[in-house]
Amino acid sequence: MKRQNPADEWIREMAANESWEAPKSCRDHTEQILAALSDSPDKEEHMRIVFRKRTLILAAALAALVGTTAAAAGLFQWHEKAVENFGKPTETEQDDMTTAGIAKEQQASVTDAGITITAKQTVQDKNTLYILLDIQAEEMILDGNGAFDCLNEDGTYETSCIIPKKEDAFSNVSMGFSPDTPCWSQLSNQGYYEISALKSLEQEWTEEEITIHFTEYSYYTYEDQETIPHTIRGDWSLTLPLGEDTIVETKTCEPKQPVMMAGMPVTVKRVELSPLSLLLVYDMDDVKKLQETLYAGEEDVFLEETSLYGFLYQDGSERSARIGGMSGNYDFEQREITRQIGLGSYVEPDQISAVLLGEEKVLVPLP
C-alpha cells in the first residue's frame, strides 16, 4: 500500500522559494555548471534545465530527510490487513497510535512442516490486543475454514494458543483467517491469520511480551461434494515484544442520573472509553430487574438493551460501533456488572459526547 509523503507540498514550496539557500556544496556545484554555460548560445534553456535538476535534487534531499525523521521517531507503515480490521483509520490516526505505543511492528517468524508463520503487527490498549500473522505454505492448504491449535501432551487442546507470563491474563480470545479469505474449494498457499484478545479485568496487565504457540494446523479438501479433513502436526512458536504501557487517551465519567431502558431506570455507574475499547459498568440489581421484567422465566438471556449501539459525536452525528470482541465481569460484592468491549474501529474519545445503547439508542452522556 503506497502512502503519500506528507512533506510533498512543503518540498514543492521550498523548491520554488527563491529566498531559500541551498547547502554550500550544492551552491558550489550549481555555480560551476552555470559558469561553464556562460558562453553557450542556449544558455537560457540550459539554465532552465539546471533549475529543474536543482529542484529535483532538493525535493529528493528533503524527502529523504523527512523519511529519516519518521524512522527515527519509530513510525512504521501499517499493514493493509490491520488497516482493514480497524475500519481504515487515516494515516494520521495510524501514526498517532504508533507514537502512543498502541501499534507496533512485529517481525518474528518460524517455519515447520512446510508452513511459515510471520508476525506482522500488533495493536493494543489497556483492554485489547490484536495480532496479525502472515501464513505461507509450501502447498495449497489454506482457506477460511482452516485453523491453528495447540495440542497438549495428553491429547487435550489448550483453551488459548496465546501464552502470557501470568495465568488468566485474558478474558476472551478469538482467532481465525481474515474475513476476506476464500473458503470452500479455493485453497491457497498464503493467507492472514488474526488474533483478537480481551485483557482480564481481574488483574493488572504487566505483559511486556507474549508467546504464540501452535502445534497443529487443520484444513479441509473438497472432492465430489465430500469434505475431507486433514491435520498437519508441527511446532510453531513466536515471542512478540509488546513494549511498556501504552500512552492511551481514556475518557472516563460517572453518570449522575440513571438512564431509561424499556421504561425502566438503569444505573450506569461508570464509562471508560479509549480509542480501541469501552467499559460499561452497570448496577447489578437494576440490570436484574430489567431482565426479570422483560424476559421473565428465560435463561441465558443477552440483554440487547444494555449492549453498545454506537456513539454520538460532538458535531451531532451518530455512528454505529464495530464490535471486535466482548466479555462480562460480575462483582457480587460491589453489585456491579462490567461489560468489556473491544472496538473494531479506531475512535477519538475527545470527539465523542455520548454512548448509545441498544436499538433505542439510549443516550449516556460523556461530559
C-alpha positions in Angstrom: 0.0 0.0 0.0 1.6 3.2 -1.1 1.2 6.2 1.1 1.6 9.8 0.1 4.5 11.6 1.6 3.1 14.3 3.9 6.0 16.6 3.1 5.3 16.7 -0.7 3.6 20.1 -0.6 6.3 21.6 1.7 9.0 20.3 -0.6 7.4 22.0 -3.6 7.1 25.3 -1.7 10.7 25.1 -0.6 12.0 24.3 -4.1 10.1 27.3 -5.5 11.2 29.6 -2.7 13.9 32.0 -4.1 14.9 33.1 -0.6 15.8 29.5 0.4 19.6 29.0 0.3 20.9 25.6 -0.6 23.8 24.0 1.3 27.3 25.3 0.2 28.2 22.1 -1.6 25.1 22.3 -3.7 25.7 26.1 -4.4 29.3 25.5 -5.5 28.2 22.7 -7.8 25.5 24.8 -9.4 27.8 27.8 -9.8 30.3 25.6 -11.6 27.7 24.4 -14.1 26.4 28.0 -14.7 29.9 29.3 -15.3 30.5 26.5 -17.9 27.4 27.5 -19.7 28.0 31.3 -19.6 29.2 31.4 -23.3 26.6 28.9 -24.6 24.1 30.2 -27.2 21.5 28.1 -25.5 22.3 29.4 -22.1 18.7 30.3 -21.2 17.4 26.8 -22.0 20.3 25.2 -20.1 19.6 27.3 -17.1 16.0 26.1 -17.0 17.3 22.5 -17.2 19.7 23.2 -14.4 17.0 24.8 -12.2 14.7 21.8 -12.8 17.5 19.4 -11.8 18.3 21.5 -8.7 14.6 21.4 -7.8 14.5 17.6 -8.1 17.7 17.2 -6.1 16.2 19.5 -3.4 13.0 17.5 -3.4 14.8 14.2 -3.1 17.0 15.5 -0.3 14.1 16.9 1.7 12.1 13.7 1.2 15.0 11.6 2.4 15.3 13.9 5.5 11.6 13.5 6.3 11.8 9.8 5.9 14.8 9.6 8.2 13.0 11.7 10.8 9.9 9.4 10.6 12.1 6.4 11.0 13.9 8.0 14.0 10.6 8.6 15.6 9.9 4.8 15.5 7.0 5.1 13.0 6.2 2.3 10.5 3.7 1.7 7.8 0.7 -0.2 9.0 0.0 -3.5 7.3 -3.0 -3.2 5.0 -4.9 -6.0 6.8 -4.5 -4.3 10.1 -5.9 -1.1 8.5 -8.9 -3.0 7.2 -9.5 -4.7 10.6 -9.7 -1.3 12.4 -12.0 0.4 10.0 -9.4 2.0 7.8 -8.0 4.7 10.2 -6.4 7.7 8.4 -2.6 7.8 8.1 -2.6 10.5 10.8 -4.5 8.2 13.1 -2.2 5.3 12.3 0.8 7.5 13.2 -0.8 8.7 16.3 -1.4 5.1 17.5 2.1 4.2 16.6 3.5 7.2 18.5 1.4 6.3 21.5 2.7 2.8 21.6 -0.7 1.3 20.6 0.5 -0.1 17.3 3.8 -1.9 16.9 5.6 -3.6 14.0 6.5 -7.2 14.5 9.0 -9.4 12.6 9.2 -12.8 14.4 9.0 -15.8 12.1 9.0 -19.6 12.4 8.9 -22.4 9.9 8.0 -26.1 10.4 6.2 -28.8 8.4 6.1 -26.7 5.3 4.3 -23.7 6.9 5.9 -20.4 7.8 4.2 -18.1 10.3 5.4 -14.5 10.4 4.1 -11.9 12.9 3.5 -8.5 11.1 1.9 -6.2 13.6 0.2 -5.8 17.0 -2.3 -3.2 18.2 -3.3 -2.9 21.8 -4.7 -0.7 24.5 -5.5 -1.4 28.2 -8.3 -3.8 27.3 -7.5 -5.3 24.0 -4.7 -7.0 22.0 -4.8 -7.6 18.2 -2.1 -9.7 16.5 -1.7 -10.1 12.7 0.1 -13.1 11.3 1.1 -13.8 7.7 0.9 -17.5 6.8 2.9 -19.0 3.9 2.6 -22.7 3.0 4.5 -24.8 0.5 1.3 -26.5 -0.7 -2.2 -25.2 -1.4 -3.7 -25.9 2.1 -5.0 -22.6 3.3 -8.6 -21.3 3.3 -11.0 -19.6 5.6 -12.1 -22.9 7.2 -8.5 -23.8 8.3 -7.4 -23.3 11.9 -4.4 -23.5 14.2 -4.5 -25.1 17.6 -2.2 -26.0 20.5 -2.4 -29.7 21.5 -1.2 -30.8 24.9 0.8 -34.0 25.6 -2.3 -35.6 27.0 -4.2 -35.0 23.7 -6.4 -32.2 25.0 -6.4 -28.7 23.5 -5.3 -25.5 25.1 -8.1 -23.0 25.6 -5.8 -20.4 24.1 -2.7 -20.5 22.0 -1.5 -17.2 23.4 0.8 -17.8 26.4 1.2 -14.9 28.8 3.5 -14.9 31.8 0.6 -14.6 34.2 -2.2 -17.1 34.1 -5.7 -15.8 33.2 -4.2 -12.6 31.6 -7.1 -12.8 29.0 -10.8 -13.0 29.5 -11.6 -13.8 25.8 -9.5 -14.9 22.8 -10.7 -15.4 19.3 -8.6 -16.2 16.2 -9.0 -17.2 12.5 -8.2 -16.3 9.0 -9.1 -12.7 7.9 -12.8 -12.4 6.8 -11.9 -12.0 3.1 -10.0 -15.3 3.0 -11.7 -17.6 0.3 -13.5 -20.7 1.5 -14.7 -23.9 0.0 -12.5 -25.4 -2.7 -10.4 -22.2 -3.1 -7.3 -23.4 -1.4 -4.3 -21.1 -1.4 -0.7 -21.1 -0.1 -0.9 -17.7 1.5 -3.2 -16.0 4.0 -3.5 -13.7 7.0 -4.4 -15.1 10.5 -5.8 -12.6 13.0 -5.9 -13.0 16.8 -8.2 -10.7 18.9 -8.0 -10.9 22.7 -9.6 -9.0 25.6 -7.3 -8.5 28.6 -8.6 -9.7 32.0 -10.2 -7.1 34.3 -9.2 -9.3 37.3 -5.6 -8.3 37.3 -3.2 -5.6 36.2 -1.7 -6.0 32.7 2.1 -6.4 33.0 2.9 -8.4 29.9 5.8 -6.8 28.0 5.9 -9.7 25.6 3.6 -12.5 24.5 4.2 -16.0 23.1 2.1 -17.7 20.4 2.4 -21.5 20.3 0.7 -23.7 17.7 1.2 -27.4 17.3 -1.4 -28.3 14.8 -3.0 -27.0 11.6 -6.3 -28.4 10.4 -7.9 -27.9 7.0 -10.2 -29.5 4.5 -10.2 -30.5 0.9 -13.4 -30.8 -1.1 -13.9 -33.6 -3.6 -17.1 -34.8 -5.3 -19.2 -32.8 -2.8 -17.3 -34.5 0.1 -15.5 -32.6 2.8 -12.2 -34.4 3.8 -10.4 -33.3 7.0 -6.6 -33.0 7.1 -4.2 -32.3 10.0 -0.6 -31.2 9.9 1.4 -31.5 13.1 4.3 -29.1 13.8 5.8 -26.8 16.3 5.3 -23.1 15.6 6.3 -20.7 18.5 6.8 -17.0 18.3 7.5 -14.5 21.0 6.4 -10.9 20.3 7.6 -7.8 22.2 4.7 -5.6 23.2 6.7 -2.8 24.9 5.8 -0.9 28.0 2.5 0.6 28.9 0.8 2.5 26.1 0.0 6.2 26.3 -3.7 6.0 25.6 -6.2 8.8 26.0 -9.1 7.5 28.1 -12.4 9.3 28.7 -14.0 8.4 32.0 -17.2 9.6 33.5 -19.7 8.5 36.2 -23.2 9.5 35.1 -25.2 11.1 37.9 -28.6 10.0 36.7 -30.0 6.6 35.7 -30.9 6.0 32.0 -34.3 4.7 30.9 -34.3 1.3 29.2 -37.7 -0.1 28.1 -39.3 2.4 30.5 -37.2 1.2 33.5 -34.3 3.1 35.3 -30.9 1.5 34.9 -27.8 3.0 36.6 -24.7 3.2 34.5 -22.0 3.6 37.3 -19.0 4.3 35.1 -18.0 4.6 31.4 -14.4 4.3 30.2 -13.7 5.0 26.6 -10.3 4.6 24.9 -9.5 4.6 21.1 -10.0 0.8 20.9 -12.2 -0.3 23.8 -15.1 0.6 26.0 -16.0 -0.4 29.6 -19.6 0.0 30.7 -20.2 -0.6 34.5 -23.9 -1.3 35.4 -25.7 -1.6 38.7 -26.3 -5.3 39.0 -29.7 -5.0 40.7 -31.0 -2.6 38.1 -30.0 -5.0 35.3 -31.5 -7.9 37.2 -34.9 -6.1 37.5 -34.8 -5.2 33.8 -34.1 -8.8 32.8 -36.8 -10.2 35.1 -39.4 -7.7 33.8 -38.6 -8.1 30.0 -37.6 -11.8 29.9 -39.3 -13.5 32.9 -38.5 -17.2 33.2 -35.9 -17.2 30.4 -32.4 -18.3 31.0 -29.1 -17.3 29.4 -30.5 -14.0 28.1 -28.4 -11.5 26.4 -29.8 -8.0 27.2 -29.7 -6.2 23.9 -31.0 -3.1 25.8 -27.6 -2.8 27.6 -25.5 -3.5 24.5 -23.5 -1.0 22.7 -25.1 0.5 19.6 -22.7 3.3 18.8 -21.6 6.8 19.6 -22.9 10.4 19.4 -20.2 12.8 18.2 -19.6 16.4 19.2 -20.8 17.6 15.8 -24.2 15.9 16.4 -23.6 12.9 14.1 -24.3 9.3 15.1 -22.2 6.3 14.1 -22.8 2.6 14.8 -19.9 0.8 16.5 -17.9 -2.1 15.1 -17.5 -4.7 17.8 -14.2 -6.6 17.9 -14.9 -8.7 21.0 -16.9 -8.7 24.2 -16.6 -10.0 27.7 -18.5 -9.6 31.0 -17.4 -9.5 34.6 -19.6 -9.8 37.7 -18.7 -8.3 41.0 -21.2 -9.5 43.6 -19.6 -7.6 46.5 -19.9 -4.2 44.7 -23.1 -5.4 42.9 -21.7 -4.4 39.6 -21.7 -5.9 36.1 -18.9 -4.7 33.8 -19.2 -5.1 30.1 -15.8 -5.0 28.3 -16.0 -4.3 24.6 -13.2 -4.3 22.1 -13.9 -1.8 19.3 -13.4 -2.9 15.7 -12.5 0.6 14.6 -10.5 3.5 16.0 -12.3 6.3 17.8 -11.2 9.6 19.2 -12.6 9.9 22.7 -12.5 13.7 22.8 -14.7 13.8 19.8 -17.5 11.7 21.4 -20.2 13.3 23.5 -22.3 10.2 24.4 -22.5 6.4 24.2 -25.6 5.0 22.5 -27.1 1.8 24.0 -29.5 -0.8 22.5 -31.7 -0.4 19.5 -33.4 2.5 21.2 -30.1 4.4 21.2 -30.4 5.2 24.9 -28.1 8.2 25.5 -25.3 8.0 28.1 -23.6 11.5 28.1 -19.8 11.8 28.4 -19.3 15.3 29.7 
